[in-house]
Amino acid sequence: MKLFTALRGAACAAALALVAVATPSVHAQSAYEAHLPPELSTTPALCDYVPCGEVLPGATHFSERKGQPRYVEGYAEENGTRKLLGYVMLSTDITDTPAYSGKPVVTLIGMNTEGRFVGVKILKHSEPILLLGIPESSLIKFNEQYLGKFVGDNIEIGRSRPEEDIIGLDAISGATVTVIAQNQVMMTSGAAVARQVGILEPTIRPQARFADAGRQLDWATLVKEGAVQRLTVRPEQVGLERSATPFIELWFGYLNHPEIGRAILGEAGWRSLMSRLAEGEHALFVIRSGGRESFKGSGFVRGGIYDRVQIRQGQDAFTFRDLDYLNLYGVSAAGAPAFSESGIFIVRSPAFSGAFPWKFIFLGNRVDRETGARTFVNFDTEYWLADRYLEGGRPEVNKPDAPWVRVWKTRAVEIAVFAALLVAVAAVYAKRDTLTRRSTRKNRWPVNAFKYGAWIISIGFVGFGLLAQPSITQVLTWFHSLLFQWQWELFLTDPFIFLFWIFIIVTVFVWGRGLFCGWLCPFGSLSEMIYKVSRAIGLQRFQFALPMKWHNRLKWVKYGVFFGLLAVSMFSIGLAEKLAEVEPFKTTFLVGLFNRSWPYTLFAAGLLGLSIFIERPFCKYLCPLGAALAMPSTFRWFGLRRKQECDSCKACAKGCGSLAIDDKGRIDHRECMLCLDCMVLYTDNHVCPPLADERKRRTKSGQTLTPIGADGYYIPITPVPTRAPNA
């Protein structure tokens, strides 16, 4: 009766939480997957569709979009005249930096004429944790930290470092990737507009001095030496069906260099081009060798801007108008690919230098397969002339660290400790035979000391300290990244989860899922500790295990949950991440049991409470992450040992908390948590029936008790014939 009462209570708690997940409360101001007008990305009258006045206080009149990247000027009416107050920018007009969901946070940003942020408004985001876990108000408060700060300041997530001129911002606990991406959006957007309007001065770089060896270069040599680069965009990267044909394939290069210019245009063509360029102007060629998308843009008109391509060098962006374009009728280099579109673009800015690295950027729109909405996205490839093309070689360039690199540097000590923990646990488990042989049924501390220690560290340091709880949402995110667009930076931004997943992938294929699930999963460790402590304080009489008949049926539920989430994610990744609240990890570690609405708290507390009576109930029957890791565990390299007698003995099965040993003595490594209790009995000559029988037989007959071999049996005693004494 107590079995079904407990199960019924767990089911009610689960149902309440899942109902809450499926029907989240709606906030009038919520920006989660908010519907934005389709004209937003194209209309000149940006402020007719978004509340520009909220991010630029005092402004009553706004211009149409201008510049490249685009922005809006805001004015106040004073004595019948208009006074410029500042600028408003839509983040997706400037950068498509993805947050943790893989989609950008669409942000409206206001900046005054002095270059200080005066307003920030989130128009749309796709971060489920800001809907179901951390309140959206946390992101609003995070953004408020920018108000009053200068766009040219060095602003980073983390503590301030005055000695390095770094201004730190407080992060959102549990949403580190989101706020790092948002910081990149704010600073990139602000700096791009500030440079256009003269608040930030463009960087003046020394011009290149070219080394001309007079070589006649063919196409293959140009490509090999990096003088010509390729940029390829696949259809799946812009939300279209996967195809062998690229969405667009472009080749580009820098024509000012004599060897490159002559190879592409021929001697006469290159000299003609150079005669048309003023001092400090630069030319590059672009050809399209694949795909049907135009890099010139279908909306180009006389006097307009080429909105599909631009150049970025450092923080400076260079765009092209109609007068910056020349026709390219052919490529002289032998072996050049056939092309269907071509052109020469002129950079007319002293800030650009051919000696320094720059990026060629193709700008386009990505179709969201769930909603059909189009969002801004860019694709880039770096170009830098090789040493042999420059007198004195390449100049020294100090590139700023990528955001994920800064995170790794800032938390280097914690990362090192965490990595050492992972290596230590793997090393200890690799020596399991030594530990289990030193243990007995009555004294399992040689094994348990390490195992219990791993649980405590996992709960305190990994779970509550580092918030490094792997989740099925990460599996779904990676799955979709593999299908559409893989971005290493997205996963490297959270170093602890990144390292944890390397550990998980390696150990699952070496030993099975049990080393992670049974030793290092923070929630699994917490559940197990509750069960063990409850037993130690006298609640053992209330503890029970499900009959094998029911266990063998219910263990498949977690696989159903996993495949259900995977199927839903193919139609709506947002809905799948909401339904992933079946995992109580976020409530337990990231947000906190008492910081969420009651259905989530009840669900997580119910599972932890049930752990008093049943060992690891969530891990056995509901965990979709466990199911995802269980399937590849079938192909592990090493498993736990068995004896011939194990098919009839059942001694180990009686004490298996995971219920992973069937009635024929076989261990199901998809369910096994690698607790090693059975391996302790495997070499215990007082408990393992074959060993106990052999011990008694040898003791009775006066034979020596030899060591127990690797096969789990006493090493046989082989009689050695005595030699006759020499006559």
N, C-alpha and C positions, 0 to 999 in steps of 0.2 A: 504494500500500500504506500509506504514511504517513497518507493521508487517512482510511482506514477504521480504522486503529489509533487515531488521535486521537479519532474519533467514538465508537469502541467504549469507550474510556476515559471519555469524557464521559458516555456512557449509563450505564456502571456506577456512576459517582459519583452521577449523578442518581437512579438507582434506589435506591441505598443511602440517600440523604437522604430520598427520598420515602417509603421504607418506614419510616424512623425517624419521619417526620412522621405517617404514618397510624397508627402503633402507638407512641405516646409511652410512655415509662417511667411506671409507676404508683407514686406515693408514698403510703404509708399515710396520711399526714397531709395530703395535697393537698386544698385546698378548691376546686379548679377544677371548676365545674359539679357540686359535691357535691349529693347528694340530701338534701333537708331534708324532715322530716315535714310533710305537708299541714296538720296541726293547728297548726303553729308560729305562724301569723299570727292565730289565733283563740282558742287555748286559754288559759284563765286561768292554768293551771299552767305557765308558760313554762319554769321550771327543771326540769320533768320531761323536757324534750325537748332542752335545751341545757346544757352544762357551766357553769352560773353560778359554781360554786365556783372555777373556773380564773381568772376575771376579778375575783373579790372574795375574795382570800386570807383564810382564817380563818373565813369564813362557812359555817355548817352547816345553817341553816334559811332558807328563802326564802318570802316571801309570794306570794300570787297577784298577777297584774297589777292595777295600780291607776292612777288618774290619767288625764289626757288631755293630751298624749300619754302612752302607758302606760310604766310602769316597774315594777320589782320591788324590794322591800326585802330586804336580807340581814342575818341575825342570827348571832351567836355565842352559844354556851351557856356561861354563867359562873355558877357556884354555884347552879345550878338556875333561873337567870333568863336571859332572852334580852336581849342587848345589840345595838342597831342598829349595824352596821359600815358600811353604805353602801347603794348602789343599783346595780342591774344594768338595762341597757336594751338592747333589740334595735334596731339602727339603722333598720331598715325600718318600725318602729312610729312613727318620728318624721320621717324624711326619705327620699325616694326619689332622691336625687341620683345621676345616672348617672355611671359611669366611662367609659373610652374605648370599651368594648364597647357602650355604650348601656344597660347594665344596672347596677343598684346593686351595690356590694360589701356583702354582708350581714355585719354586724359586731356582735359581742357586746362590750359596753363596761361596765367596772366603775368606780365612782366612790365614794370614801369620804365620810363625813359632813362633811368639811372642803372638799369640792368638788375633790379632786385625783384624777386618773385613776390607778387602781391595777391595771388589767388590760385587755387588748384581745385579742380572738380573732377571726380571720376564719373565718366559717362557710361562706361560699360566695362565689365570684367568677367572672366570665366573661371575664377578661382573658387572651387567648391568649399574650400576650408573657410572662406570669408562669408559663406552662406550658412554652413552647417556647423562650423566649429567656432572659429574666432569671429567675433562680430565685425561687420563691415565698418563700424565706427572706428575700429582700430586702424584701418588703412587711412581713414579720414584724418585721425589724429597724427598718424605718421606723416602725412602730406603737409600738415600744418607746421611741421618743423622747418619747412623750406621758406615760409613767409618771412620776408625781410632779409633773406640771405642773397648775396651777390652771385650772379650767374657764373662769374669767373673764379669763384672760390673752389678749393679742392674739398669736395664734400664726399664722405664715404660712410658706409654703414659700420657702426662700431664706436669705439671710444675716440675722443678727440686727441690729436697728437700735435700740440702747439709747436714743438721743436721741428716738426716736419711740415708745418703750415697746413695741417689736415683738420677739417671740421667734421666731427663725428655726429651721426644721427642714431637715435635709439631704434633698434629693430623691433619687429613684431615677433614675439616668441612663437615658434611653430610655423612661421611663414617667411623664413629667411630668404628663400629663392624669390618670392614675390617682391619683397622690399628691395632686394639687390637689383632686380630688373626695373623696378619703379625708379630707383635712384638713377639708373642709366638713362631711362626715358626722360626724366626731368632735366638732367644736366646736358644730355645731347640735344634735346629740343631747345632749351634756353640758349645754349652756346651757338647753335646754328643760326637762330634769328638775331642774336646779339652781334654776331659778326656781319650779318647782312646790313644791319642798320647803323653800324659803326660804334656800338658800345664796346665791343671787343675788337682790338686791332688785329688784322690778319698777320700771320707769321711771315716774316720776310726771310726766305731761304737763299743761300748762295747758289748761283746758277752753275749748271754743269759745265765741265771742261771735257770735251769728248776726245777719246783716243781713237784715231782713224788709221787702221792698218791697211786700208785699201782692199780689203777682202771682198770677193764676190760671194755673197751668202745665198744658199738655197733655203727653201722653206723648212726642211728638216733641221738644218743647223740653227736657224732662227728660233725654232721651237725648243730645241735641245738646250740652247744657251739662255732661254728665257726672254729673248728679245721680242717674241710673239707669245701671247698668252691666250688661253681658251677659257671661256665662261659658258657652262652648259646648265640649263634649267630643265629638269625633268617634268613631265606633266603632273605627276603626283605631288610635286612641290608647290604647285599652284592649285591643288584641289581637284585636278582632273583625273580620269582613269589612267592607271599605269600603262605605259606603252613603250615599245622599243624605240620609237621616234621621239627625239627631244622636243620639248615645247619651243625652245630656241637654243641654238648653238652659235656663239659669237667668237671671233678671233680679233684681237686688237694688239696694237703696238705703238711705240713712240717714234715719230717720223723725223724729229729734229736731228737725231744721230745720223751722221753721214752713211755709215755702213747699212743701217736699217732702212733709212730713207731710200738709198739707191737700190736696195734689194726689192723693195715694195713698188717703187714708182719708176725705177730706171733712172739713169743719170740725168737726162734732160727734165724728166718730170719732177725729180726731187729739187733740182736747182730752180725750176720755175716756182715750186711751192715756197721755197725758202725766200725767194725774192718778193713774195707777196706778204710775208710775215714781218711785222714790226719787231723791234728789239724787245725781248722779254715775252714774246708770244710763242706758243707751242702748238704743235699739230700731232694728232694721233689718228690712225685709221681704224675702222671697224668694218668687218664683213660678216655676213650671216651665212653659215654653211649648212645649217640644219634648222628644221622647224618652219612654221609658216607665220609666226608672230613677228611683226615689224618692230625693229628697235627705234625707228624714227617716230612712231606713234601716229595713230590714225587721226588724232585731234589737232595735229600741227597745222597752223595757218601762217600766212605771211605776217611777220612782225611778232610771231608767237615764240614759245619756248618748246624745245625738244624735251618732253616730260618723261621719256623712257630711259634716258641715259644721263649720267653725271659722273664727275670725278671727285674723289675725296682724297686730300692729302693732309694727314694729321686731323685737326679739327676744322680745316677749311674745305668747303664744298664749292665746286665749280660747275655751273650749268651752261647750257648752250642755247643761244637764240638763232633765228634764221640766218643772220649775218655771220654766225660762227660756223657755218656749214659749207663744205665744198664737195662737189661730186668726185667719186672715185670710180673710174671706168674699168680698171683692170689691175691685177697684181703681177709684177714682173718676175718674182722669185720662182725658180723652178720647183715643181712639186706642190705648189699652192693648191688648196682644195677649191672645188667649184663652189660658187656662192651665188645667192639670189638677191642680195641686198648689200649695199656698201656705202661708205661715206667717210669724209674726213672732217674732224671737228677741231676747232681752234680754241685753245685756252688763252684768254687775254687778261692775265693777272700776274703782277710781279711776285705774288705770294707763291706761285707754283714754280717748282724746280724739277728738271728731269734727273737730277742726281739723287733725289730722295725717293723713298717708296711712296706709291700712291695706289689707290684702288679704283678700278673701273666698276661702276655700279649700274646694273639693269634694274629698273623699277617696274613693277607690275602689280596686278591684283590677284589675290588668292581667293578662290571660291570656298566658302565653308560648306562642306557636304551636308551638314545637319540642317542649316538654315537657308542656304543659298546666298547668304550675304557675301559681299566682296570686301576684302580688307587689304590695306596697303602692305606690300612686302617688297624687300629688295634682295638682290643677289649680287655678290661682289667677288672679284678675284684681284689679288695683289700683283702689282707690277713694280719691278725694281731692276734697273740695268745692272748687269753683272760687272764685276771688277774690271774685266778686260775692255769694257766699253768706256771707262772713265779714267782720265788721267789721275793717277794716285789712288785708284780704286774707289770703292764705295765710302762715302763719309760715315762717320760714327753716328748712329741714331739711337737715342734712348727712348724706346717705345714704352708708353705707360702700360702697366700690368693690366691684363684683362680682369674684370670684376671677380671671376672665380679664382684667379691667382691671388688676388688680394685677400680673399677669404682664407685660402690655404695658408698664406703667410701670417695672417693675423691670429689664426688658431693653431699654429704649428705645434705647440706643446700638447694641446689636447688631442690633436690628430696623431701625434707620435705615441701618446699613451694608449689611445684607442687601437691603433695598428698593432702595438705591442700586445695588447689584450687578445686580439684576434689570433696573432701568431702563437701566443702562449697557450691558448685553449686548443688550437690545432696540434701543437707539439705535445701537450699533455695527453690528448686523445690518441695520438700516434703511438704513445707508450702504454696504451691500455692493457696490454698483456702483462706487463710488469706490475701495474697497479692492481689488476684483478687477482693475480697470483699471491700478492701480499695480503689480500682481503679474504675474509671468510663470511659465512652467513651471519655470524654473531658480531663480527667486527668489519664493517665495510668502510671505515674511515679513510683508508688509503685511496679509495675512489671518491667517496662522498666529500672529503675535505676539498678537493678540487671542484667537484660538481656543485656543491653548495656555495662555494666561494664564487664560482662563475655566475650563479643565480643572483647572489647579493649584488655583485658588481653590475650585472646586467640591469637589474631593477633600479638601483640607485644612480650609478654613474651613466650608464647608456640610456636608460629610459627616461628618468626624471631629470638627469643632468644634461645630457647631450640631445635629448629628444630624438634619438636615433632609433625609431621603431619602424622597421621595414613594413610595407603595407601592400595590399593588392592593387591599390591605386597606382603605385609605381610600376607594377607589372603592366597594367593597362596603358599607362603613359608610354612606356618603352615599346610596347606592341604597336601602338599607333605611330610612334616616331619611326619605327622600322618600316611601316607601311607608307608613310607620307614624307617625313623629313626628319632625319636624325640630326640632332644638335648636341654635340658633346658638352658645350658650355652649360646647357640646361641641367645636366646631371652632375657636372663637376662643381656646381655652385654649392651643393650640400656635400661636403667632403666625407662626413660620417656615413651617410646613406650610401654614397658611392663606394667607399671602402667595404662597407658591410655587404653590399651586393657582390663585390668581387669575391669576398670570403664565402658567401652563400653559394655562388655558382660553382666555385672550385670544390668546396666540400660536399656539395650535393652529388657531384659526379664521382667523387672519391669514396665517400662513406655513406651517402644518403642524406636525407633532409634532417635526420635526427640530431646532428651536431648543432645546427642552428636552432631548430625547434625545441630540442630538449635541453640545451645548455645556455644559449645566448639570447633567445627571443625575450625581450623585456616582459611582454604580457604573459607569455607561457611560463616564464620563470616566476612571475608574481603569482600566477594561478597555482603552480606547483608548491611554492613556499607556503601559501595559505593552507593547502592540503596537508603538508608535512607538519606545520606548526599546530594545526588543529588536532592532528593525531598525537602530537607530543603533549598537548595539554589535556588529554583525556577524552577527546571527542571521537576516538576510534570506533566506539560502538555504534555511532551513527553513520559511519562511512560505509560505502558499498560500491560495487561495480555492476554495471549492467550485465545481464545474462548474454553470453556470446551470440545467441540467436538475435537479440535486439541490437547488440553492438555491430554485428556484421551487416545489418540493414541500415542503421543510422549513420555508419561511417561514410556512406555514399552521399549523404546530404551535402557535405562540404564540396564535393565535386559538382553537384548540381548548382550550388551557389556560385562556384567559380565560372562554370560554363555559362550560367545565366548572366553574370556580370559581363563576361566577354562578349556574349551575343548582343546585349543591350548597348555595349560600347560601340559596336559597329554602326548603330543607328544614332546614338547620342552619348558621347563620352561624358557630357555633363550629368545626364541622368544616371549613368553607370557609377560615377563618382559619388553621387548622392546615395545610391543604393549600397555602395561600399561601406556605409555606416554600419552594416552588419558586423564590421570589425569594431570592437570597442577601444581600439588603440588611441584614436584621437581624443576621445573623452577621457581616457585614463591618464595619458602622458602629455599630449600637446596642449590641451585646453584645461583639463582638470575636472574631476567629478562634480565639483560644486560650482563650476562656472558655465554650465550648460543648462538647457531646459530639462525638465524632469523626465521626459521619455528617454533621453540619451543616458542620463544619470541612472535611471532605473534599470535600463538594459545592461550597462556595464557593471553596476553594482550587483545585479542579479546573477550575472555570470561569475563574478568573483565570489559572491555568497554561495553559489552552487558548488564552487571549488572546495568548500569546507567538507562536502559530503562525497563528491565524485572527483576523481583525479583528472585534471585537465579536460573538463567537459567541452569547452570551446574548441580546443586544439583537436579533439577527436572527431567532433561532429559538425562544426560550423565553419571553421577557419578556411576561407577561400585561398589565402596565401599558402597554407599547409597543403591544400589540394594541388596548387600549382607546382609546389616543390616535390610533392609525392610522386608525380608521374615520371620525372626524369630520374628519381631515385631508383627506379627499376633498372637503370643502366649503370649503377654505381660500379666502381672497380673492386671494392672490398666490402665484404659482409661479415656478419658474426658467424663464428664457427658452430657446427653441429656435430653430434655423434650419431652413430647408427641407431643407438637405443633411444634417441630423442623422439622417434616417431611413436613410441609407446610409453615413455616415461612420465611426461606431464609435470615433472617437478618444477621446471622453470616457468611453465605456463601459469601455474597457480600464483606465482608472485609477480607476474608481468603487469605493471600498472597501465601500460599502453594497450593491453589486450591484443598484442601484435603476434602472439604465438598461437597457431591454430591447433586443432585436435590431433594433428599428425606431427606436431613438434616443429613445424616450419615457421620461420620468422618472416613476417611481412614487413620488409624494410620501408614500405610506403607509410606504414603506421608506427614503426619503431622510433622511439625517442632516444635511443642509444644511452639509456640509463646505466647499462652494464651490469644490472643486477643478475641477469642470467649468466653472464660471463664470470661473475664471482662464484656462482654455484658450479659452473662448468669445470673448475679446477679444485673445488672443495671436496676433499676425499671423505668428509663426514656427511655430506648432503647429496652429492651426485650419486645416484644408485649404482651405476657401473663401477665408479671409483670406490664407493663404500664397500661393495661386495668384494672387489679385488683386494682392498686393504684388509678386510677381515680374513680372506682366504690366506693371504701371505702371512699375516700375523699369526694365524693358527698353525701354519706349517713351518713357521720360523724363517720365512724368506725375507730378504731385504726389501724395504720399501724404496724403490728407485724413484727418481724425480718424475714428475708428470710431463710428458712430451707435448709438442705443439699440437698433436692430434687429440689431446685431452685424455689420454690414457697413460698409465704407468709405462715407463720404458721397459720393454720385456727383458727378462733375465735369460740370457743365452748361456747354457752350460759350455764351458771350454774344456775339451779333453786334456787330461794330464799326460805329460810325456813320461815315458819310462826312463828311469835313471840310467846314466851311462854305465855300461859294464866296466 
